[in-house]
Amino acid sequence: MFILGGVFSACAFFPAVVSSFANVRVTIVIVAFLVVAMTVYGRTSSATYVLMLLTLFLVILIGSLISTQLADATGDPLVATNAQRLFVVTPLLFVAGVGTGLRLDWARPLGLAYLFLAFAASGLAIVEASVGRSLLGRDLELAEMSREGDIRAIVASEHSLVLGTLLALAIPICLILPKGLRLPAATLLVLGVAATGSRGPLLVGLVFAIVSLFRSVTASVARHSRILTLTAVVGLGVLAYLSSFVWTNVVEGSTGSEYSANYRWAIYATVPDLLISQPLGYGLGTFPQGVWLVESRAFGVKDIVLTLDSELVYSAFTLGWIGLGLVSGALIVSILAVRHSPIVGLTATMCSVLGLSIALHAWDGLGAMWVLLVGMSSAILLKGRQMNEPHMRSETLDALRPSS
């Protein structure tokens, strides 16, 4: 399982390297299939086990065929990519997450593998930002990521923001380490996030570092997960109100940094009108250009469909109300899982929260990680009883037990 976790993590952190000798999306699918095969083995009868694996294989085959046919029928190659993610990657990674969530002892080697690759990527990001040039010959990509002269490390990732998000997600996973190693490990990860210049992941990472590193805070958050769930529901309502009545499609600020900081409020402001005109979104193809525009002093008029930096907005454009419901549901499930499994729940919650500032499923590695975490959280909730995790039992078990 550690090896599978290493391959999956390599696809997430270093896709530019992996893609030189293998298809990243296909590799992720193969890893997920093997994870399902290993976690389900021995939990069902032989006939059921074989039937499940055959069903998953058919899902992969049929999903791939559907993706190809849709792309040919529409003449839009993006349809094939999005259809593969929807009909193949998502169900398979979700099932893999469910299988792993039911056997958290198998999740530990996956988490350790992810941490080791995160440490490597973080170290490389720090060096890359310090020397001001790509360590892997990707100087053009590094230059494209820079913001007003500030170097934003990219290493072998798809984007600096993606790398920053993946590194931030490793912070709660540090809970599986011995207590004395957690602070230096989290510090390395935070510095790596800072090197990518990703402000959202850095802020959220610092908050979750506090939650994860202090025993009393972790226990309190887990004990009050239902209150946090209610808070999240209220927060989504506030976001809907601001999008409808406060924010506009005008991006304030005259510099690139100010534009980047205020851009997302403008794209959220387009969602209410989008849902009225396209309640089921635009589907899996290329979004129409020249329709959804924002104005700014820094860059003039911009088409937002080129940079939909939010999972909520991106899902709304793709599937409309259904997309919003799925993303919101993923957040709620993740928060509720914190009560039973702090490591899984916090990591999944963090991923959903970061989805407010990045389109998670638009990136193969990051999207797969998100679906895997939601699947694990769902399994933990369905199991309906306390889940003990290695290295967490002695610290949080008593605090996590229901009071009645």
MIKE-121099 format. One record per residue (C-alpha): residue number from 1; y, x, z. Coordinates in pm, 1 decimal. Example, Ala and Ser with C-alpha at 12.3 -4.5 7.8 and 13.67 -1.06 7.14 Angstrom:
# MIKE-121099
<pt i="1" py="-450.0" px="1230.0" pz="780.0"/>
<pt i="2" py="-106.0" px="1367.0" pz="714.0"/>
END
This chain:
# MIKE-121099
<pt i="1" py="0.0" px="0.0" pz="0.0"/>
<pt i="2" py="233.6" px="293.2" pz="68.3"/>
<pt i="3" py="184.1" px="415.5" pz="-289.4"/>
<pt i="4" py="259.8" px="68.4" pz="-431.6"/>
<pt i="5" py="570.3" px="55.2" pz="-215.4"/>
<pt i="6" py="674.2" px="394.2" pz="-347.5"/>
<pt i="7" py="634.4" px="285.4" pz="-710.4"/>
<pt i="8" py="826.3" px="-37.2" pz="-646.7"/>
<pt i="9" py="1104.3" px="149.9" pz="-464.6"/>
<pt i="10" py="1126.2" px="408.4" pz="-743.6"/>
<pt i="11" py="1178.0" px="124.7" pz="-992.4"/>
<pt i="12" py="1456.8" px="-11.5" pz="-772.7"/>
<pt i="13" py="1639.8" px="312.7" pz="-686.9"/>
<pt i="14" py="1569.3" px="527.6" pz="-994.1"/>
<pt i="15" py="1524.1" px="295.9" pz="-1296.3"/>
<pt i="16" py="1698.2" px="544.5" pz="-1527.3"/>
<pt i="17" py="1421.0" px="794.0" pz="-1451.0"/>
<pt i="18" py="1131.2" px="546.1" pz="-1447.9"/>
<pt i="19" py="1238.6" px="392.9" pz="-1778.9"/>
<pt i="20" py="1192.8" px="728.4" pz="-1950.8"/>
<pt i="21" py="815.1" px="690.4" pz="-1926.9"/>
<pt i="22" py="748.2" px="324.1" pz="-1834.1"/>
<pt i="23" py="901.8" px="-21.4" pz="-1865.5"/>
<pt i="24" py="1063.7" px="-94.9" pz="-1529.7"/>
<pt i="25" py="1007.6" px="-472.4" pz="-1536.1"/>
<pt i="26" py="643.6" px="-439.0" pz="-1642.1"/>
<pt i="27" py="584.4" px="-179.7" pz="-1369.9"/>
<pt i="28" py="731.4" px="-411.4" pz="-1106.4"/>
<pt i="29" py="505.6" px="-694.2" pz="-1228.5"/>
<pt i="30" py="196.0" px="-473.0" pz="-1208.1"/>
<pt i="31" py="286.0" px="-357.6" pz="-856.9"/>
<pt i="32" py="343.0" px="-716.7" pz="-743.2"/>
<pt i="33" py="8.5" px="-826.4" pz="-888.5"/>
<pt i="34" py="-170.0" px="-546.9" pz="-700.5"/>
<pt i="35" py="12.7" px="-634.0" pz="-378.2"/>
<pt i="36" py="-107.7" px="-993.8" pz="-410.0"/>
<pt i="37" py="-462.9" px="-876.6" pz="-480.9"/>
<pt i="38" py="-464.7" px="-654.2" pz="-171.0"/>
<pt i="39" py="-295.2" px="-887.4" pz="77.7"/>
<pt i="40" py="-498.1" px="-1196.6" pz="-15.5"/>
<pt i="41" py="-834.9" px="-1018.1" pz="-25.7"/>
<pt i="42" py="-1059.0" px="-1121.9" pz="262.9"/>
<pt i="43" py="-844.4" px="-1420.6" pz="363.6"/>
<pt i="44" py="-1013.0" px="-1667.4" pz="127.5"/>
<pt i="45" py="-1353.6" px="-1722.1" pz="-25.5"/>
<pt i="46" py="-1454.9" px="-1505.0" pz="-319.5"/>
<pt i="47" py="-1426.8" px="-1796.7" pz="-561.5"/>
<pt i="48" py="-1076.4" px="-1887.0" pz="-441.5"/>
<pt i="49" py="-971.3" px="-1522.8" pz="-454.6"/>
<pt i="50" py="-1085.7" px="-1482.2" pz="-814.1"/>
<pt i="51" py="-928.2" px="-1814.9" pz="-911.9"/>
<pt i="52" py="-593.4" px="-1711.1" pz="-761.1"/>
<pt i="53" py="-588.5" px="-1378.6" pz="-943.5"/>
<pt i="54" py="-682.0" px="-1548.1" pz="-1272.3"/>
<pt i="55" py="-404.2" px="-1802.1" pz="-1218.4"/>
<pt i="56" py="-149.6" px="-1526.2" pz="-1159.9"/>
<pt i="57" py="-271.6" px="-1343.3" pz="-1467.3"/>
<pt i="58" py="-227.8" px="-1661.6" pz="-1672.5"/>
<pt i="59" py="122.0" px="-1706.1" pz="-1528.7"/>
<pt i="60" py="210.7" px="-1355.2" pz="-1647.0"/>
<pt i="61" py="57.3" px="-1413.7" pz="-1990.0"/>
<pt i="62" py="201.9" px="-1761.0" pz="-2048.7"/>
<pt i="63" py="541.3" px="-1660.9" pz="-1907.1"/>
<pt i="64" py="557.3" px="-1364.1" pz="-2142.6"/>
<pt i="65" py="463.1" px="-1583.3" pz="-2440.6"/>
<pt i="66" py="721.4" px="-1846.1" pz="-2345.8"/>
<pt i="67" py="987.5" px="-1577.3" pz="-2315.6"/>
<pt i="68" py="912.3" px="-1442.5" pz="-2661.4"/>
<pt i="69" py="901.6" px="-1786.9" pz="-2821.2"/>
<pt i="70" py="1230.6" px="-1892.4" pz="-2661.9"/>
<pt i="71" py="1402.0" px="-1575.8" pz="-2778.5"/>
<pt i="72" py="1271.0" px="-1625.1" pz="-3133.3"/>
<pt i="73" py="1372.3" px="-1991.4" pz="-3137.2"/>
<pt i="74" py="1725.3" px="-1930.6" pz="-3011.0"/>
<pt i="75" py="1789.4" px="-1596.1" pz="-3176.9"/>
<pt i="76" py="1923.1" px="-1473.0" pz="-2843.2"/>
<pt i="77" py="1741.5" px="-1166.9" pz="-2700.1"/>
<pt i="78" py="1892.8" px="-1233.0" pz="-2356.4"/>
<pt i="79" py="1677.6" px="-1546.1" pz="-2337.1"/>
<pt i="80" py="1363.5" px="-1330.9" pz="-2335.4"/>
<pt i="81" py="1495.2" px="-1115.9" pz="-2050.3"/>
<pt i="82" py="1603.0" px="-1411.5" pz="-1836.9"/>
<pt i="83" py="1287.9" px="-1609.3" pz="-1915.0"/>
<pt i="84" py="1070.0" px="-1315.3" pz="-1807.4"/>
<pt i="85" py="1260.6" px="-1296.9" pz="-1482.3"/>
<pt i="86" py="1232.2" px="-1671.7" pz="-1423.1"/>
<pt i="87" py="876.2" px="-1742.2" pz="-1540.1"/>
<pt i="88" py="703.5" px="-1411.5" pz="-1460.3"/>
<pt i="89" py="887.7" px="-1187.6" pz="-1214.6"/>
<pt i="90" py="1012.8" px="-1459.1" pz="-977.8"/>
<pt i="91" py="684.7" px="-1647.6" pz="-914.0"/>
<pt i="92" py="480.3" px="-1329.0" pz="-895.2"/>
<pt i="93" py="716.8" px="-1150.1" pz="-656.2"/>
<pt i="94" py="745.9" px="-1464.5" pz="-444.7"/>
<pt i="95" py="366.1" px="-1487.9" pz="-410.6"/>
<pt i="96" py="352.4" px="-1115.8" pz="-332.8"/>
<pt i="97" py="612.4" px="-1175.1" pz="-63.5"/>
<pt i="98" py="414.4" px="-1464.2" pz="81.8"/>
<pt i="99" py="99.3" px="-1253.0" pz="92.9"/>
<pt i="100" py="282.6" px="-967.0" pz="261.6"/>
<pt i="101" py="459.1" px="-1202.3" pz="503.1"/>
<pt i="102" py="122.8" px="-1335.4" pz="618.9"/>
<pt i="103" py="5.1" px="-979.7" pz="686.6"/>
<pt i="104" py="300.6" px="-794.0" pz="830.6"/>
<pt i="105" py="80.2" px="-497.0" pz="916.4"/>
<pt i="106" py="58.4" px="-443.7" pz="539.6"/>
<pt i="107" py="435.6" px="-476.0" pz="512.9"/>
<pt i="108" py="497.4" px="-167.2" pz="725.7"/>
<pt i="109" py="380.9" px="90.1" pz="464.6"/>
<pt i="110" py="589.2" px="-93.3" pz="204.7"/>
<pt i="111" py="890.9" px="-64.3" pz="432.0"/>
<pt i="112" py="829.5" px="303.8" pz="503.4"/>
<pt i="113" py="800.9" px="381.6" pz="132.7"/>
<pt i="114" py="1126.7" px="195.8" pz="67.7"/>
<pt i="115" py="1298.0" px="389.6" pz="347.2"/>
<pt i="116" py="1186.5" px="729.0" pz="220.3"/>
<pt i="117" py="1314.7" px="655.5" pz="-130.9"/>
<pt i="118" py="1636.0" px="515.5" pz="20.0"/>
<pt i="119" py="1689.6" px="836.8" pz="217.1"/>
<pt i="120" py="1640.7" px="1042.1" pz="-98.5"/>
<pt i="121" py="1875.5" px="821.8" pz="-301.1"/>
<pt i="122" py="2134.1" px="825.6" pz="-22.0"/>
<pt i="123" py="2129.6" px="1204.3" pz="2.0"/>
<pt i="124" py="2168.2" px="1238.5" pz="-372.8"/>
<pt i="125" py="2454.0" px="986.2" pz="-373.2"/>
<pt i="126" py="2640.1" px="1179.3" pz="-103.1"/>
<pt i="127" py="2604.1" px="1504.7" pz="-295.6"/>
<pt i="128" py="2700.5" px="1340.9" pz="-625.2"/>
<pt i="129" py="3017.5" px="1191.9" pz="-479.3"/>
<pt i="130" py="3103.5" px="1524.4" pz="-313.9"/>
<pt i="131" py="3066.1" px="1742.7" pz="-624.3"/>
<pt i="132" py="3222.0" px="1480.6" pz="-852.7"/>
<pt i="133" py="2961.5" px="1498.3" pz="-1127.8"/>
<pt i="134" py="2624.9" px="1345.9" pz="-1204.9"/>
<pt i="135" py="2322.9" px="1527.3" pz="-1068.6"/>
<pt i="136" py="2103.5" px="1381.4" pz="-1343.7"/>
<pt i="137" py="2317.9" px="1436.2" pz="-1650.6"/>
<pt i="138" py="2467.0" px="1086.3" pz="-1643.1"/>
<pt i="139" py="2831.4" px="1194.4" pz="-1646.2"/>
<pt i="140" py="2931.8" px="917.1" pz="-1888.4"/>
<pt i="141" py="2786.2" px="648.8" pz="-1662.5"/>
<pt i="142" py="2946.3" px="814.3" pz="-1359.9"/>
<pt i="143" py="3285.9" px="813.4" pz="-1531.8"/>
<pt i="144" py="3249.6" px="444.4" pz="-1615.5"/>
<pt i="145" py="3186.0" px="368.0" pz="-1247.8"/>
<pt i="146" py="3496.0" px="552.3" pz="-1122.7"/>
<pt i="147" py="3778.5" px="344.4" pz="-978.9"/>
<pt i="148" py="4130.1" px="491.2" pz="-1011.4"/>
<pt i="149" py="3995.8" px="844.2" pz="-997.9"/>
<pt i="150" py="3756.7" px="785.4" pz="-708.5"/>
<pt i="151" py="3402.4" px="894.0" pz="-787.9"/>
<pt i="152" py="3139.4" px="627.9" pz="-722.5"/>
<pt i="153" py="2788.5" px="773.6" pz="-706.4"/>
<pt i="154" py="2532.5" px="613.7" pz="-936.7"/>
<pt i="155" py="2245.0" px="870.4" pz="-927.8"/>
<pt i="156" py="1966.3" px="705.5" pz="-1135.9"/>
<pt i="157" py="2056.4" px="345.4" pz="-1059.2"/>
<pt i="158" py="2174.4" px="71.7" pz="-1294.1"/>
<pt i="159" py="2517.4" px="47.4" pz="-1129.1"/>
<pt i="160" py="2700.7" px="191.8" pz="-829.7"/>
<pt i="161" py="2718.9" px="-151.3" pz="-667.4"/>
<pt i="162" py="2343.6" px="-201.2" pz="-717.4"/>
<pt i="163" py="2271.9" px="135.5" pz="-555.8"/>
<pt i="164" py="2504.6" px="56.9" pz="-265.5"/>
<pt i="165" py="2334.0" px="-278.9" pz="-213.4"/>
<pt i="166" py="1982.8" px="-131.3" pz="-220.3"/>
<pt i="167" py="2081.9" px="139.0" pz="28.8"/>
<pt i="168" py="2242.3" px="-117.1" pz="260.1"/>
<pt i="169" py="1921.3" px="-323.6" pz="257.3"/>
<pt i="170" py="1733.8" px="-27.8" pz="403.9"/>
<pt i="171" py="1943.0" px="-36.7" pz="723.7"/>
<pt i="172" py="1755.0" px="-322.7" pz="899.6"/>
<pt i="173" py="1425.2" px="-170.0" pz="785.3"/>
<pt i="174" py="1508.7" px="130.4" pz="1006.5"/>
<pt i="175" py="1376.6" px="-84.2" pz="1292.6"/>
<pt i="176" py="1024.0" px="22.4" pz="1196.6"/>
<pt i="177" py="1112.3" px="382.8" pz="1283.7"/>
<pt i="178" py="1078.4" px="528.7" pz="1632.8"/>
<pt i="179" py="1384.6" px="447.4" pz="1841.8"/>
<pt i="180" py="1522.9" px="802.0" pz="1838.3"/>
<pt i="181" py="1529.5" px="816.1" pz="1458.4"/>
<pt i="182" py="1704.5" px="487.6" pz="1391.9"/>
<pt i="183" py="2064.7" px="597.8" pz="1446.5"/>
<pt i="184" py="2050.6" px="912.8" pz="1227.5"/>
<pt i="185" py="1858.4" px="719.3" pz="960.7"/>
<pt i="186" py="2111.9" px="436.1" pz="956.3"/>
<pt i="187" py="2399.2" px="686.1" pz="953.7"/>
<pt i="188" py="2256.3" px="859.1" pz="645.9"/>
<pt i="189" py="2222.3" px="523.4" pz="471.2"/>
<pt i="190" py="2576.4" px="413.5" pz="559.0"/>
<pt i="191" py="2714.1" px="740.9" pz="424.0"/>
<pt i="192" py="2512.7" px="686.4" pz="106.4"/>
<pt i="193" py="2657.9" px="337.5" pz="65.7"/>
<pt i="194" py="3008.0" px="478.7" pz="116.9"/>
<pt i="195" py="2938.9" px="737.6" pz="-154.8"/>
<pt i="196" py="2879.9" px="458.2" pz="-405.4"/>
<pt i="197" py="3225.3" px="314.8" pz="-337.0"/>
<pt i="198" py="3073.9" px="-29.9" pz="-279.9"/>
<pt i="199" py="3301.7" px="-194.3" pz="-25.7"/>
<pt i="200" py="3105.1" px="-516.3" pz="22.0"/>
<pt i="201" py="2771.5" px="-343.7" pz="95.6"/>
<pt i="202" py="2950.8" px="-93.3" pz="320.5"/>
<pt i="203" py="3111.1" px="-365.5" pz="533.5"/>
<pt i="204" py="2795.0" px="-576.0" pz="552.3"/>
<pt i="205" py="2586.7" px="-263.6" pz="613.3"/>
<pt i="206" py="2798.6" px="-165.2" pz="913.3"/>
<pt i="207" py="2765.5" px="-514.5" pz="1062.7"/>
<pt i="208" py="2388.9" px="-519.7" pz="1017.8"/>
<pt i="209" py="2364.5" px="-164.5" pz="1152.0"/>
<pt i="210" py="2513.9" px="-287.2" pz="1479.2"/>
<pt i="211" py="2276.0" px="-583.5" pz="1483.9"/>
<pt i="212" py="1973.9" px="-367.0" pz="1407.9"/>
<pt i="213" py="2041.4" px="-63.2" pz="1627.1"/>
<pt i="214" py="2119.6" px="-237.2" pz="1955.4"/>
<pt i="215" py="1820.6" px="-397.9" pz="2121.4"/>
<pt i="216" py="2018.3" px="-667.4" pz="2302.9"/>
<pt i="217" py="2208.6" px="-766.5" pz="1987.9"/>
<pt i="218" py="1889.8" px="-786.4" pz="1781.4"/>
<pt i="219" py="1720.0" px="-1003.6" pz="2043.8"/>
<pt i="220" py="2025.1" px="-1229.4" pz="2077.5"/>
<pt i="221" py="2054.9" px="-1279.1" pz="1701.8"/>
<pt i="222" py="1683.6" px="-1360.6" pz="1676.1"/>
<pt i="223" py="1700.1" px="-1601.8" pz="1968.9"/>
<pt i="224" py="1997.1" px="-1788.3" pz="1819.2"/>
<pt i="225" py="1883.2" px="-1794.1" pz="1456.5"/>
<pt i="226" py="1919.1" px="-2172.6" pz="1442.4"/>
<pt i="227" py="2282.9" px="-2150.4" pz="1545.5"/>
<pt i="228" py="2332.6" px="-1884.4" pz="1279.7"/>
<pt i="229" py="2170.9" px="-2116.7" pz="1027.8"/>
<pt i="230" py="2418.3" px="-2390.4" pz="1117.0"/>
<pt i="231" py="2698.3" px="-2134.4" pz="1086.0"/>
<pt i="232" py="2574.4" px="-2041.4" pz="738.9"/>
<pt i="233" py="2570.6" px="-2406.8" pz="631.9"/>
<pt i="234" py="2928.3" px="-2447.6" pz="756.5"/>
<pt i="235" py="3022.5" px="-2123.9" pz="581.5"/>
<pt i="236" py="2885.9" px="-2252.2" pz="251.4"/>
<pt i="237" py="3090.7" px="-2568.3" pz="301.9"/>
<pt i="238" py="3404.4" px="-2363.6" pz="363.4"/>
<pt i="239" py="3329.5" px="-2159.3" pz="51.5"/>
<pt i="240" py="3298.9" px="-2481.3" pz="-148.3"/>
<pt i="241" py="3632.7" px="-2606.8" pz="-9.5"/>
<pt i="242" py="3815.3" px="-2282.7" pz="-85.8"/>
<pt i="243" py="3670.2" px="-2274.2" pz="-436.1"/>
<pt i="244" py="3781.3" px="-2629.6" pz="-502.2"/>
<pt i="245" py="4123.9" px="-2645.2" pz="-339.5"/>
<pt i="246" py="4257.8" px="-2299.5" pz="-249.6"/>
<pt i="247" py="4149.4" px="-2025.0" pz="-486.9"/>
<pt i="248" py="4266.5" px="-2020.1" pz="-848.0"/>
<pt i="249" py="4174.4" px="-1830.2" pz="-1164.1"/>
<pt i="250" py="4463.6" px="-1589.4" pz="-1107.5"/>
<pt i="251" py="4360.8" px="-1247.1" pz="-974.1"/>
<pt i="252" py="4631.2" px="-1106.2" pz="-747.8"/>
<pt i="253" py="4724.2" px="-737.1" pz="-742.4"/>
<pt i="254" py="4853.6" px="-483.5" pz="-989.1"/>
<pt i="255" py="4601.4" px="-202.9" pz="-936.6"/>
<pt i="256" py="4234.0" px="-169.9" pz="-1016.1"/>
<pt i="257" py="4138.1" px="-169.0" pz="-648.8"/>
<pt i="258" py="4339.0" px="-484.0" pz="-578.8"/>
<pt i="259" py="4190.4" px="-649.5" pz="-885.6"/>
<pt i="260" py="3837.5" px="-564.1" pz="-771.4"/>
<pt i="261" py="3905.0" px="-694.2" pz="-419.8"/>
<pt i="262" py="4046.8" px="-1029.0" pz="-538.1"/>
<pt i="263" py="3840.3" px="-1086.0" pz="-851.6"/>
<pt i="264" py="3557.5" px="-1275.5" pz="-683.6"/>
<pt i="265" py="3787.9" px="-1543.0" pz="-538.8"/>
<pt i="266" py="3893.0" px="-1618.5" pz="-895.2"/>
<pt i="267" py="3538.6" px="-1650.1" pz="-1028.3"/>
<pt i="268" py="3443.6" px="-1876.4" pz="-738.0"/>
<pt i="269" py="3737.5" px="-2097.7" pz="-833.5"/>
<pt i="270" py="3572.7" px="-2167.6" pz="-1169.9"/>
<pt i="271" py="3251.3" px="-2308.0" pz="-1018.4"/>
<pt i="272" py="3374.8" px="-2664.8" pz="-943.8"/>
<pt i="273" py="3492.7" px="-2716.0" pz="-1303.3"/>
<pt i="274" py="3172.9" px="-2557.7" pz="-1431.1"/>
<pt i="275" py="2955.8" px="-2799.0" pz="-1232.8"/>
<pt i="276" py="3152.7" px="-3093.9" pz="-1366.7"/>
<pt i="277" py="3125.4" px="-2986.4" pz="-1729.4"/>
<pt i="278" py="2779.0" px="-2825.0" pz="-1708.1"/>
<pt i="279" py="2589.3" px="-2971.0" pz="-1409.2"/>
<pt i="280" py="2269.8" px="-2792.5" pz="-1514.9"/>
<pt i="281" py="2444.9" px="-2473.2" pz="-1624.4"/>
<pt i="282" py="2414.3" px="-2298.4" pz="-1958.6"/>
<pt i="283" py="2046.8" px="-2208.9" pz="-1929.6"/>
<pt i="284" py="1891.0" px="-1870.9" pz="-1993.4"/>
<pt i="285" py="2090.7" px="-1759.3" pz="-2295.3"/>
<pt i="286" py="2421.8" px="-1581.9" pz="-2342.8"/>
<pt i="287" py="2711.6" px="-1766.4" pz="-2182.4"/>
<pt i="288" py="2990.5" px="-1887.0" pz="-2415.6"/>
<pt i="289" py="3279.0" px="-1644.1" pz="-2433.1"/>
<pt i="290" py="3646.1" px="-1734.8" pz="-2436.5"/>
<pt i="291" py="3595.5" px="-2041.9" pz="-2215.1"/>
<pt i="292" py="3605.1" px="-1920.2" pz="-1855.9"/>
<pt i="293" py="3902.8" px="-1687.9" pz="-1819.4"/>
<pt i="294" py="4102.0" px="-1535.2" pz="-1534.8"/>
<pt i="295" py="4454.2" px="-1397.9" pz="-1540.7"/>
<pt i="296" py="4575.0" px="-1081.9" pz="-1370.2"/>
<pt i="297" py="4872.8" px="-848.0" pz="-1360.1"/>
<pt i="298" py="4642.9" px="-547.0" pz="-1366.7"/>
<pt i="299" py="4437.9" px="-622.3" pz="-1679.2"/>
<pt i="300" py="4580.7" px="-938.9" pz="-1832.6"/>
<pt i="301" py="4337.3" px="-1213.9" pz="-1934.7"/>
<pt i="302" py="3969.3" px="-1141.1" pz="-1870.4"/>
<pt i="303" py="3653.7" px="-1333.1" pz="-1960.3"/>
<pt i="304" py="3451.3" px="-1371.4" pz="-1639.5"/>
<pt i="305" py="3114.7" px="-1426.8" pz="-1811.3"/>
<pt i="306" py="3111.8" px="-1052.2" pz="-1879.7"/>
<pt i="307" py="3113.9" px="-971.6" pz="-1504.5"/>
<pt i="308" py="2983.3" px="-1254.6" pz="-1288.6"/>
<pt i="309" py="2965.2" px="-1047.4" pz="-968.2"/>
<pt i="310" py="2812.5" px="-1313.5" pz="-744.5"/>
<pt i="311" py="2462.3" px="-1457.0" pz="-721.4"/>
<pt i="312" py="2603.6" px="-1799.0" pz="-636.3"/>
<pt i="313" py="2833.2" px="-1801.1" pz="-939.1"/>
<pt i="314" py="2576.2" px="-1645.0" pz="-1171.4"/>
<pt i="315" py="2310.3" px="-1896.0" pz="-1065.2"/>
<pt i="316" py="2557.7" px="-2180.7" pz="-1109.4"/>
<pt i="317" py="2633.6" px="-2066.7" pz="-1463.7"/>
<pt i="318" py="2260.8" px="-2037.6" pz="-1534.8"/>
<pt i="319" py="2109.4" px="-2344.5" pz="-1364.8"/>
<pt i="320" py="2408.0" px="-2540.0" pz="-1231.7"/>
<pt i="321" py="2344.3" px="-2740.4" pz="-915.0"/>
<pt i="322" py="1979.9" px="-2631.8" pz="-913.6"/>
<pt i="323" py="2083.1" px="-2266.6" pz="-906.0"/>
<pt i="324" py="2324.6" px="-2326.1" pz="-618.7"/>
<pt i="325" py="2053.3" px="-2510.6" pz="-426.6"/>
<pt i="326" py="1798.8" px="-2232.1" pz="-471.7"/>
<pt i="327" py="2038.4" px="-1958.2" pz="-363.3"/>
<pt i="328" py="2157.8" px="-2156.2" pz="-60.9"/>
<pt i="329" py="1797.3" px="-2236.7" pz="33.3"/>
<pt i="330" py="1704.8" px="-1869.4" pz="15.6"/>
<pt i="331" py="1982.6" px="-1788.2" pz="262.1"/>
<pt i="332" py="1873.9" px="-2057.7" pz="507.9"/>
<pt i="333" py="1506.8" px="-1955.6" pz="494.6"/>
<pt i="334" py="1601.7" px="-1592.5" pz="551.5"/>
<pt i="335" py="1811.7" px="-1667.0" pz="859.5"/>
<pt i="336" py="1542.5" px="-1889.2" pz="1012.8"/>
<pt i="337" py="1286.5" px="-1611.1" pz="965.7"/>
<pt i="338" py="1487.8" px="-1377.6" pz="1191.5"/>
<pt i="339" py="1352.7" px="-1560.8" pz="1496.8"/>
<pt i="340" py="993.3" px="-1471.7" pz="1412.6"/>
<pt i="341" py="1033.7" px="-1138.2" pz="1235.5"/>
<pt i="342" py="1365.4" px="-957.3" pz="1290.7"/>
<pt i="343" py="1303.1" px="-684.6" pz="1033.1"/>
<pt i="344" py="1209.1" px="-919.0" pz="750.8"/>
<pt i="345" py="1459.3" px="-1187.9" pz="845.6"/>
<pt i="346" py="1754.6" px="-953.3" pz="884.2"/>
<pt i="347" py="1679.9" px="-770.4" pz="559.5"/>
<pt i="348" py="1636.5" px="-1095.4" pz="367.3"/>
<pt i="349" py="1951.4" px="-1242.4" pz="521.8"/>
<pt i="350" py="2146.1" px="-929.8" pz="438.0"/>
<pt i="351" py="2030.1" px="-948.5" pz="77.3"/>
<pt i="352" py="2141.0" px="-1311.2" pz="45.0"/>
<pt i="353" py="2477.2" px="-1234.9" pz="206.2"/>
<pt i="354" py="2532.5" px="-945.0" pz="-32.6"/>
<pt i="355" py="2459.0" px="-1191.8" pz="-311.7"/>
<pt i="356" py="2806.8" px="-1330.9" pz="-249.3"/>
<pt i="357" py="2946.9" px="-1019.9" pz="-419.4"/>
<pt i="358" py="2673.6" px="-920.1" pz="-667.2"/>
<pt i="359" py="2449.5" px="-1112.6" pz="-906.6"/>
<pt i="360" py="2115.4" px="-1019.6" pz="-750.2"/>
<pt i="361" py="1876.3" px="-1149.4" pz="-1013.7"/>
<pt i="362" py="2073.0" px="-990.4" pz="-1297.5"/>
<pt i="363" py="1916.8" px="-655.7" pz="-1199.3"/>
<pt i="364" py="1541.8" px="-599.9" pz="-1221.6"/>
<pt i="365" py="1486.6" px="-394.0" pz="-906.7"/>
<pt i="366" py="1739.0" px="-570.1" pz="-685.9"/>
<pt i="367" py="1632.8" px="-916.8" pz="-801.8"/>
<pt i="368" py="1266.4" px="-835.2" pz="-737.2"/>
<pt i="369" py="1352.6" px="-709.7" pz="-388.4"/>
<pt i="370" py="1540.4" px="-1032.6" pz="-311.4"/>
<pt i="371" py="1257.7" px="-1261.1" pz="-426.5"/>
<pt i="372" py="1000.4" px="-1051.6" pz="-237.7"/>
<pt i="373" py="1202.1" px="-1081.5" pz="84.2"/>
<pt i="374" py="1248.7" px="-1457.5" pz="42.1"/>
<pt i="375" py="874.2" px="-1495.5" pz="-14.1"/>
<pt i="376" py="800.8" px="-1298.4" pz="303.4"/>
<pt i="377" py="1049.9" px="-1508.1" pz="499.7"/>
<pt i="378" py="895.2" px="-1830.2" pz="368.8"/>
<pt i="379" py="546.4" px="-1720.1" pz="473.5"/>
<pt i="380" py="667.5" px="-1630.8" pz="821.4"/>
<pt i="381" py="821.6" px="-1975.1" pz="865.1"/>
<pt i="382" py="517.2" px="-2155.2" pz="724.7"/>
<pt i="383" py="291.5" px="-1968.0" pz="960.5"/>
<pt i="384" py="489.6" px="-2127.6" pz="1239.9"/>
<pt i="385" py="416.9" px="-1882.0" pz="1520.9"/>
<pt i="386" py="543.7" px="-1556.2" pz="1662.8"/>
<pt i="387" py="494.7" px="-1261.6" pz="1428.0"/>
<pt i="388" py="459.4" px="-928.3" pz="1605.2"/>
<pt i="389" py="575.7" px="-621.4" pz="1415.3"/>
<pt i="390" py="486.4" px="-257.1" pz="1478.2"/>
<pt i="391" py="751.2" px="-78.1" pz="1687.1"/>
<pt i="392" py="922.9" px="-409.9" pz="1766.9"/>
<pt i="393" py="676.0" px="-569.6" pz="2006.6"/>
<pt i="394" py="777.0" px="-382.2" pz="2321.3"/>
<pt i="395" py="1149.1" px="-418.6" pz="2256.5"/>
<pt i="396" py="1198.1" px="-776.4" pz="2143.0"/>
<pt i="397" py="882.8" px="-979.8" pz="2202.9"/>
<pt i="398" py="990.3" px="-1122.1" pz="2538.7"/>
<pt i="399" py="1339.1" px="-1197.3" pz="2416.2"/>
<pt i="400" py="1213.9" px="-1362.3" pz="2098.5"/>
<pt i="401" py="977.8" px="-1604.9" pz="2268.2"/>
<pt i="402" py="1110.9" px="-1960.4" pz="2279.4"/>
<pt i="403" py="1259.7" px="-2044.5" pz="2614.8"/>
<pt i="404" py="1050.8" px="-2358.0" pz="2646.7"/>
END
